Amino acid sequence: MGTGSLAGQVGLVTGAGRGIGREIAIGLAAEGMMVGLVGRTHATLTETLRECVKHGSRGVAVSADVTRPGNVREAVRTVERDLGPIDLLVNNAGEIDHVEVPLWEADPNQWWHVLETNLRGPFNLLRSVLPGMVERGGGRVINMNSGFALRPDGVYTAYATSKAALLKLSDNIADSLAEHRVVVLDISPGAVRTDMTEAMPMFKDKKDWGSVAYMVAVAVDAARGRFDALHGRFVHAGRDDLEQLCARAAEIRDADARTLRLRPYGPDDPVV
């Protein structure tokens, strides 16, 4: 049973019709948050909304393609009209490379569709939601990221590139948002079992899936402000000791850690 710790707040979750987005939306609703559910398929959004309402939460389901700025602006207007100003944005909608092939064998249209969904989608939401947060002097953004952002991957080039770009986008806006008390975090759930991950050949024999429930708990804690000190940084929910990460937040900021940086080869490297 929820504690009502997020009562009176409004969240917008993209990709809320299934997978992690659905579970996060329900978890936020269980804590009393009103939820705007955005996705491409109205039927699945409506089912998520039913589950949210069971917790006594208000909500609204809006069909929209996050890659289309007009769709996103209308979705944000609808959520704010029906529920109120948005306190939390969860950029969860995402796509993965359909086949594990090197770049020169990838379907170019599908490759760019992954980039558009995973990078342009969050950009469109940020463009529509951040002005209100900045004006009100507060808000939180969770960009659902991935460990693929941090390491080379020769057969998921679109996904890995898009997630690295999303992490850099968060880094680029973090300082200006801090002036307005708006927090942005990139959180990776790790390998949790969803329709998307189960369809990935690299996971065909995987048995030790991460916990979706744990990722929901992390998202709820982020909405509560537990990770505000890690503003602009990458959190790997599937691997991190979150207590230790929070305790070392100042050290992480001082070291420019947990974000994308070019490492110098030595003290005489001209990029230093």
C-alpha atoms as a printed R data frame, in Angstrom:
    type eleno elety resid chain resno      x       y       z
1   ATOM     1    CA   MET     A     1  0.000   0.000   0.000
2   ATOM     2    CA   GLY     A     2  1.310   3.468  -0.911
3   ATOM     3    CA   THR     A     3  2.017   6.214   1.574
4   ATOM     4    CA   GLY     A     4  0.582   9.074  -0.471
5   ATOM     5    CA   SER     A     5  4.018  10.692  -0.501
6   ATOM     6    CA   LEU     A     6  3.434  12.167  -3.981
7   ATOM     7    CA   ALA     A     7 -0.131  13.359  -3.428
8   ATOM     8    CA   GLY     A     8 -0.911  16.647  -5.130
9   ATOM     9    CA   GLN     A     9  1.835  16.241  -7.726
10  ATOM    10    CA   VAL     A    10  1.455  15.593 -11.450
11  ATOM    11    CA   GLY     A    11  3.635  13.273 -13.508
12  ATOM    12    CA   LEU     A    12  3.815  12.694 -17.263
13  ATOM    13    CA   VAL     A    13  5.127   9.305 -18.398
14  ATOM    14    CA   THR     A    14  5.825   8.500 -22.041
15  ATOM    15    CA   GLY     A    15  5.653   4.951 -23.344
16  ATOM    16    CA   ALA     A    16  3.157   4.338 -20.541
17  ATOM    17    CA   GLY     A    17  1.130   1.669 -22.321
18  ATOM    18    CA   ARG     A    18  3.436  -1.214 -21.559
19  ATOM    19    CA   GLY     A    19  6.747  -2.320 -20.093
20  ATOM    20    CA   ILE     A    20  8.647  -0.191 -17.615
21  ATOM    21    CA   GLY     A    21  6.652   2.935 -18.445
22  ATOM    22    CA   ARG     A    22  3.402   1.238 -17.497
23  ATOM    23    CA   GLU     A    23  4.794  -0.030 -14.197
24  ATOM    24    CA   ILE     A    24  6.336   3.326 -13.292
25  ATOM    25    CA   ALA     A    25  3.041   5.104 -13.979
26  ATOM    26    CA   ILE     A    26  1.176   2.672 -11.741
27  ATOM    27    CA   GLY     A    27  3.838   2.991  -9.046
28  ATOM    28    CA   LEU     A    28  3.593   6.779  -9.080
29  ATOM    29    CA   ALA     A    29 -0.203   6.588  -8.918
30  ATOM    30    CA   ALA     A    30  0.051   4.245  -5.929
31  ATOM    31    CA   GLU     A    31  1.897   7.046  -4.126
32  ATOM    32    CA   GLY     A    32 -0.872   9.524  -4.900
33  ATOM    33    CA   MET     A    33  0.618  11.232  -7.954
34  ATOM    34    CA   MET     A    34 -1.774  12.228 -10.733
35  ATOM    35    CA   VAL     A    35 -0.455  10.752 -13.966
36  ATOM    36    CA   GLY     A    36 -0.547  11.780 -17.608
37  ATOM    37    CA   LEU     A    37 -0.033   8.699 -19.760
38  ATOM    38    CA   VAL     A    38  1.388   9.254 -23.232
39  ATOM    39    CA   GLY     A    39  1.974   6.654 -25.928
40  ATOM    40    CA   ARG     A    40  1.026   5.612 -29.426
41  ATOM    41    CA   THR     A    41 -1.630   3.013 -28.613
42  ATOM    42    CA   HIS     A    42 -4.745   4.265 -26.871
43  ATOM    43    CA   ALA     A    43 -5.956   0.798 -25.860
44  ATOM    44    CA   THR     A    44 -2.855  -0.013 -23.815
45  ATOM    45    CA   LEU     A    45 -2.800   3.470 -22.285
46  ATOM    46    CA   THR     A    46 -6.408   3.036 -21.204
47  ATOM    47    CA   GLU     A    47 -5.536  -0.252 -19.520
48  ATOM    48    CA   THR     A    48 -2.693   1.432 -17.638
49  ATOM    49    CA   LEU     A    49 -5.060   4.220 -16.634
50  ATOM    50    CA   ARG     A    50 -7.506   1.681 -15.188
51  ATOM    51    CA   GLU     A    51 -4.742   0.301 -12.983
52  ATOM    52    CA   CYS     A    52 -3.734   3.792 -11.860
53  ATOM    53    CA   VAL     A    53 -7.314   4.696 -10.970
54  ATOM    54    CA   LYS     A    54 -7.565   1.595  -8.778
55  ATOM    55    CA   HIS     A    55 -5.114   3.349  -6.457
56  ATOM    56    CA   GLY     A    56 -7.431   6.323  -6.176
57  ATOM    57    CA   SER     A    57 -5.292   8.460  -8.457
58  ATOM    58    CA   ARG     A    58 -6.548  10.754 -11.186
59  ATOM    59    CA   GLY     A    59 -5.109  10.383 -14.629
60  ATOM    60    CA   VAL     A    60 -5.484  11.022 -18.333
61  ATOM    61    CA   ALA     A    61 -4.431   8.922 -21.326
62  ATOM    62    CA   VAL     A    62 -3.280  10.759 -24.453
63  ATOM    63    CA   SER     A    63 -2.311   9.059 -27.719
64  ATOM    64    CA   ALA     A    64  0.710  10.782 -29.247
65  ATOM    65    CA   ASP     A    65  3.836  10.075 -31.262
66  ATOM    66    CA   VAL     A    66  6.716  11.567 -29.265
67  ATOM    67    CA   THR     A    67  8.711  12.212 -32.436
68  ATOM    68    CA   ARG     A    68  6.099  14.732 -33.631
69  ATOM    69    CA   PRO     A    69  6.367  18.138 -31.929
70  ATOM    70    CA   GLY     A    70  2.712  19.006 -32.559
71  ATOM    71    CA   ASN     A    71  1.541  15.736 -30.997
72  ATOM    72    CA   VAL     A    72  3.711  16.377 -27.955
73  ATOM    73    CA   ARG     A    73  2.568  19.967 -27.459
74  ATOM    74    CA   GLU     A    74 -1.069  18.885 -27.589
75  ATOM    75    CA   ALA     A    75 -0.438  15.991 -25.192
76  ATOM    76    CA   VAL     A    76  1.253  18.293 -22.669
77  ATOM    77    CA   ARG     A    77 -1.585  20.823 -22.966
78  ATOM    78    CA   THR     A    78 -4.130  18.066 -22.317
79  ATOM    79    CA   VAL     A    79 -2.308  16.753 -19.247
80  ATOM    80    CA   GLU     A    80 -1.900  20.232 -17.779
81  ATOM    81    CA   ARG     A    81 -5.516  21.152 -18.540
82  ATOM    82    CA   ASP     A    82 -6.927  18.024 -16.915
83  ATOM    83    CA   LEU     A    83 -4.467  17.495 -14.061
84  ATOM    84    CA   GLY     A    84 -2.422  20.655 -13.534
85  ATOM    85    CA   PRO     A    85  1.211  21.749 -13.933
86  ATOM    86    CA   ILE     A    86  3.684  18.910 -14.474
87  ATOM    87    CA   ASP     A    87  6.050  18.238 -11.566
88  ATOM    88    CA   LEU     A    88  7.715  15.121 -12.990
89  ATOM    89    CA   LEU     A    89  8.517  14.134 -16.573
90  ATOM    90    CA   VAL     A    90  9.552  10.537 -17.264
91  ATOM    91    CA   ASN     A    91 11.009  10.200 -20.765
92  ATOM    92    CA   ASN     A    92 10.561   6.464 -21.121
93  ATOM    93    CA   ALA     A    93  9.326   5.865 -24.700
94  ATOM    94    CA   GLY     A    94 12.027   4.095 -26.658
95  ATOM    95    CA   GLU     A    95 12.931   1.876 -29.590
96  ATOM    96    CA   ILE     A    96 15.711  -0.648 -30.193
97  ATOM    97    CA   ASP     A    97 17.516  -1.836 -33.338
98  ATOM    98    CA   HIS     A    98 15.341  -4.575 -34.829
99  ATOM    99    CA   VAL     A    99 18.257  -6.814 -35.821
100 ATOM   100    CA   GLU     A   100 21.781  -7.327 -34.517
101 ATOM   101    CA   VAL     A   101 23.867  -6.256 -37.500
102 ATOM   102    CA   PRO     A   102 26.781  -3.860 -38.070
103 ATOM   103    CA   LEU     A   103 26.011  -0.313 -39.163
104 ATOM   104    CA   TRP     A   104 26.582  -0.933 -42.873
105 ATOM   105    CA   GLU     A   105 23.951  -3.678 -42.870
106 ATOM   106    CA   ALA     A   106 21.343  -1.774 -40.862
107 ATOM   107    CA   ASP     A   107 18.110  -0.563 -42.381
108 ATOM   108    CA   PRO     A   108 18.694   3.215 -42.573
109 ATOM   109    CA   ASN     A   109 15.058   4.136 -42.018
110 ATOM   110    CA   GLN     A   110 14.737   1.965 -38.930
111 ATOM   111    CA   TRP     A   111 18.128   3.202 -37.657
112 ATOM   112    CA   TRP     A   112 16.975   6.825 -37.835
113 ATOM   113    CA   HIS     A   113 13.595   5.938 -36.351
114 ATOM   114    CA   VAL     A   114 15.405   4.668 -33.238
115 ATOM   115    CA   LEU     A   115 17.361   7.939 -33.045
116 ATOM   116    CA   GLU     A   116 14.216   9.994 -33.469
117 ATOM   117    CA   THR     A   117 12.276   8.086 -30.829
118 ATOM   118    CA   ASN     A   118 15.073   7.943 -28.255
119 ATOM   119    CA   LEU     A   119 16.502  11.440 -28.717
120 ATOM   120    CA   ARG     A   120 14.055  13.651 -30.587
121 ATOM   121    CA   GLY     A   121 11.230  12.279 -28.453
122 ATOM   122    CA   PRO     A   122 12.779  13.408 -25.150
123 ATOM   123    CA   PHE     A   123 13.801  16.700 -26.782
124 ATOM   124    CA   ASN     A   124 10.198  17.372 -27.807
125 ATOM   125    CA   LEU     A   125  8.940  16.619 -24.301
126 ATOM   126    CA   LEU     A   126 11.623  18.764 -22.688
127 ATOM   127    CA   ARG     A   127 10.805  21.663 -24.993
128 ATOM   128    CA   SER     A   128  7.153  21.473 -23.996
129 ATOM   129    CA   VAL     A   129  7.484  20.737 -20.272
130 ATOM   130    CA   LEU     A   130 10.590  22.638 -19.135
131 ATOM   131    CA   PRO     A   131  9.235  26.183 -19.667
132 ATOM   132    CA   GLY     A   132  6.563  25.579 -17.033
133 ATOM   133    CA   MET     A   133  9.017  24.013 -14.599
134 ATOM   134    CA   VAL     A   134 11.463  26.882 -15.061
135 ATOM   135    CA   GLU     A   135  8.734  29.468 -14.580
136 ATOM   136    CA   ARG     A   136  7.523  27.783 -11.386
137 ATOM   137    CA   GLY     A   137 11.063  27.290 -10.088
138 ATOM   138    CA   GLY     A   138 11.057  23.521  -9.699
139 ATOM   139    CA   GLY     A   139 10.497  20.140 -11.251
140 ATOM   140    CA   ARG     A   140 12.151  16.810 -11.981
141 ATOM   141    CA   VAL     A   141 12.990  14.920 -15.170
142 ATOM   142    CA   ILE     A   142 13.887  11.250 -15.440
143 ATOM   143    CA   ASN     A   143 15.413  10.259 -18.754
144 ATOM   144    CA   MET     A   144 15.326   6.480 -19.015
145 ATOM   145    CA   ASN     A   145 18.790   5.605 -20.215
146 ATOM   146    CA   SER     A   146 20.898   2.486 -20.614
147 ATOM   147    CA   GLY     A   147 24.333   1.038 -20.034
148 ATOM   148    CA   PHE     A   148 24.573   0.983 -23.839
149 ATOM   149    CA   ALA     A   149 25.233   4.743 -23.601
150 ATOM   150    CA   LEU     A   150 28.565   4.079 -21.904
151 ATOM   151    CA   ARG     A   151 30.162   1.345 -23.977
152 ATOM   152    CA   PRO     A   152 30.701   0.620 -27.679
153 ATOM   153    CA   ASP     A   153 28.279  -1.824 -29.254
154 ATOM   154    CA   GLY     A   154 28.739  -2.935 -32.833
155 ATOM   155    CA   VAL     A   155 25.273  -4.365 -33.461
156 ATOM   156    CA   TYR     A   156 22.981  -1.979 -31.567
157 ATOM   157    CA   THR     A   157 24.515   1.155 -33.037
158 ATOM   158    CA   ALA     A   158 21.303   3.180 -33.235
159 ATOM   159    CA   TYR     A   159 20.227   2.434 -29.669
160 ATOM   160    CA   ALA     A   160 23.683   2.942 -28.175
161 ATOM   161    CA   THR     A   161 24.224   6.189 -30.086
162 ATOM   162    CA   SER     A   162 20.821   7.557 -29.118
163 ATOM   163    CA   LYS     A   163 21.309   6.799 -25.427
164 ATOM   164    CA   ALA     A   164 24.775   8.358 -25.373
165 ATOM   165    CA   ALA     A   165 23.339  11.449 -27.041
166 ATOM   166    CA   LEU     A   166 20.517  11.572 -24.487
167 ATOM   167    CA   LEU     A   167 23.034  11.417 -21.640
168 ATOM   168    CA   LYS     A   168 24.994  14.272 -23.199
169 ATOM   169    CA   LEU     A   169 21.794  16.266 -23.657
170 ATOM   170    CA   SER     A   170 21.114  15.992 -19.927
171 ATOM   171    CA   ASP     A   171 24.670  17.101 -19.220
172 ATOM   172    CA   ASN     A   172 24.298  20.100 -21.527
173 ATOM   173    CA   ILE     A   173 21.158  21.397 -19.834
174 ATOM   174    CA   ALA     A   174 21.988  20.523 -16.218
175 ATOM   175    CA   ASP     A   175 23.747  23.762 -15.261
176 ATOM   176    CA   SER     A   176 21.080  26.044 -16.682
177 ATOM   177    CA   LEU     A   177 18.313  23.990 -15.074
178 ATOM   178    CA   ALA     A   178 20.021  24.048 -11.679
179 ATOM   179    CA   GLU     A   179 19.493  27.821 -11.549
180 ATOM   180    CA   HIS     A   180 15.738  27.129 -11.604
181 ATOM   181    CA   ARG     A   181 15.787  24.166  -9.199
182 ATOM   182    CA   VAL     A   182 14.863  21.712 -11.950
183 ATOM   183    CA   VAL     A   183 16.567  18.324 -11.574
184 ATOM   184    CA   VAL     A   184 17.405  16.036 -14.496
185 ATOM   185    CA   LEU     A   185 18.614  12.460 -14.028
186 ATOM   186    CA   ASP     A   186 19.501   9.716 -16.462
187 ATOM   187    CA   ILE     A   187 18.538   6.391 -14.916
188 ATOM   188    CA   SER     A   188 19.282   2.973 -16.384
189 ATOM   189    CA   PRO     A   189 17.092   0.127 -15.141
190 ATOM   190    CA   GLY     A   190 19.532  -2.533 -16.289
191 ATOM   191    CA   ALA     A   191 18.295  -5.619 -18.103
192 ATOM   192    CA   VAL     A   192 14.711  -6.003 -16.931
193 ATOM   193    CA   ARG     A   193 12.221  -8.279 -18.630
194 ATOM   194    CA   THR     A   194  9.972  -6.437 -21.078
195 ATOM   195    CA   ASP     A   195  8.621  -7.132 -24.556
196 ATOM   196    CA   MET     A   196 11.493  -5.103 -25.976
197 ATOM   197    CA   THR     A   197 14.322  -6.830 -24.111
198 ATOM   198    CA   GLU     A   198 12.870 -10.306 -24.622
199 ATOM   199    CA   ALA     A   199 12.950  -9.691 -28.380
200 ATOM   200    CA   MET     A   200 16.689  -8.893 -28.316
201 ATOM   201    CA   PRO     A   201 18.757 -11.892 -29.520
202 ATOM   202    CA   MET     A   202 21.545 -11.062 -27.042
203 ATOM   203    CA   PHE     A   203 19.126 -11.861 -24.217
204 ATOM   204    CA   LYS     A   204 17.570 -15.029 -25.682
205 ATOM   205    CA   ASP     A   205 19.010 -17.287 -22.954
206 ATOM   206    CA   LYS     A   206 18.936 -14.778 -20.112
207 ATOM   207    CA   LYS     A   207 17.540 -16.016 -16.804
208 ATOM   208    CA   ASP     A   208 18.767 -13.454 -14.256
209 ATOM   209    CA   TRP     A   209 16.566 -10.494 -15.199
210 ATOM   210    CA   GLY     A   210 16.606  -7.358 -13.097
211 ATOM   211    CA   SER     A   211 13.605  -6.369 -11.031
212 ATOM   212    CA   VAL     A   212 11.003  -4.121 -12.617
213 ATOM   213    CA   ALA     A   213  9.566  -3.491  -9.148
214 ATOM   214    CA   TYR     A   214 12.933  -2.182  -7.991
215 ATOM   215    CA   MET     A   215 13.108   0.224 -10.931
216 ATOM   216    CA   VAL     A   216  9.640   1.468 -10.033
217 ATOM   217    CA   ALA     A   217 10.804   2.062  -6.457
218 ATOM   218    CA   VAL     A   218 13.824   3.994  -7.764
219 ATOM   219    CA   ALA     A   219 11.582   6.159  -9.960
220 ATOM   220    CA   VAL     A   220  9.286   6.871  -7.007
221 ATOM   221    CA   ASP     A   221 12.290   7.812  -4.859
222 ATOM   222    CA   ALA     A   222 13.534  10.094  -7.643
223 ATOM   223    CA   ALA     A   223 10.120  11.787  -7.712
224 ATOM   224    CA   ARG     A   224 10.393  12.286  -3.958
225 ATOM   225    CA   GLY     A   225 13.762  14.011  -4.408
226 ATOM   226    CA   ARG     A   226 16.032  11.326  -3.001
227 ATOM   227    CA   PHE     A   227 18.526  11.689  -5.861
228 ATOM   228    CA   ASP     A   228 18.418  15.460  -6.364
229 ATOM   229    CA   ALA     A   229 22.076  15.759  -5.339
230 ATOM   230    CA   LEU     A   230 22.965  13.641  -8.396
231 ATOM   231    CA   HIS     A   231 21.459  16.227 -10.746
232 ATOM   232    CA   GLY     A   232 22.774  15.859 -14.293
233 ATOM   233    CA   ARG     A   233 24.343  12.456 -13.615
234 ATOM   234    CA   PHE     A   234 23.899   8.829 -14.689
235 ATOM   235    CA   VAL     A   235 22.426   6.348 -12.225
236 ATOM   236    CA   HIS     A   236 22.514   2.620 -12.976
237 ATOM   237    CA   ALA     A   237 19.658   1.298 -10.879
238 ATOM   238    CA   GLY     A   238 20.507  -2.268 -11.835
239 ATOM   239    CA   ARG     A   239 24.045  -2.114 -10.437
240 ATOM   240    CA   ASP     A   240 24.550   0.886  -8.182
241 ATOM   241    CA   ASP     A   241 24.567   0.951  -4.414
242 ATOM   242    CA   LEU     A   242 22.205   3.912  -4.294
243 ATOM   243    CA   GLU     A   243 22.929   4.773  -0.669
244 ATOM   244    CA   GLN     A   244 26.624   5.034  -1.439
245 ATOM   245    CA   LEU     A   245 25.974   6.977  -4.640
246 ATOM   246    CA   CYS     A   246 23.914   9.587  -2.784
247 ATOM   247    CA   ALA     A   247 26.492   9.811   0.013
248 ATOM   248    CA   ARG     A   248 29.240  10.507  -2.530
249 ATOM   249    CA   ALA     A   249 27.258  12.961  -4.670
250 ATOM   250    CA   ALA     A   250 29.577  15.904  -3.926
251 ATOM   251    CA   GLU     A   251 32.621  13.799  -4.787
252 ATOM   252    CA   ILE     A   252 30.951  12.668  -8.018
253 ATOM   253    CA   ARG     A   253 30.281  16.279  -9.042
254 ATOM   254    CA   ASP     A   254 33.816  17.415  -8.146
255 ATOM   255    CA   ALA     A   255 35.311  14.594 -10.209
256 ATOM   256    CA   ASP     A   256 33.019  15.261 -13.200
257 ATOM   257    CA   ALA     A   257 32.023  11.616 -12.858
258 ATOM   258    CA   ARG     A   258 28.915   9.790 -14.025
259 ATOM   259    CA   THR     A   259 28.591  11.731 -17.251
260 ATOM   260    CA   LEU     A   260 30.283  11.692 -20.653
261 ATOM   261    CA   ARG     A   261 33.758  13.204 -20.651
262 ATOM   262    CA   LEU     A   262 36.847  12.853 -22.837
263 ATOM   263    CA   ARG     A   263 39.566  11.335 -20.676
264 ATOM   264    CA   PRO     A   264 43.005  12.962 -21.095
265 ATOM   265    CA   TYR     A   265 45.943  10.690 -21.899
266 ATOM   266    CA   GLY     A   266 48.155  12.577 -19.456
267 ATOM   267    CA   PRO     A   267 48.796  15.927 -17.803
268 ATOM   268    CA   ASP     A   268 50.164  17.388 -21.054
269 ATOM   269    CA   ASP     A   269 47.067  16.477 -23.065
270 ATOM   270    CA   PRO     A   270 45.845  19.763 -24.611
271 ATOM   271    CA   VAL     A   271 42.202  18.888 -23.863
272 ATOM   272    CA   VAL     A   272 42.875  19.095 -20.106
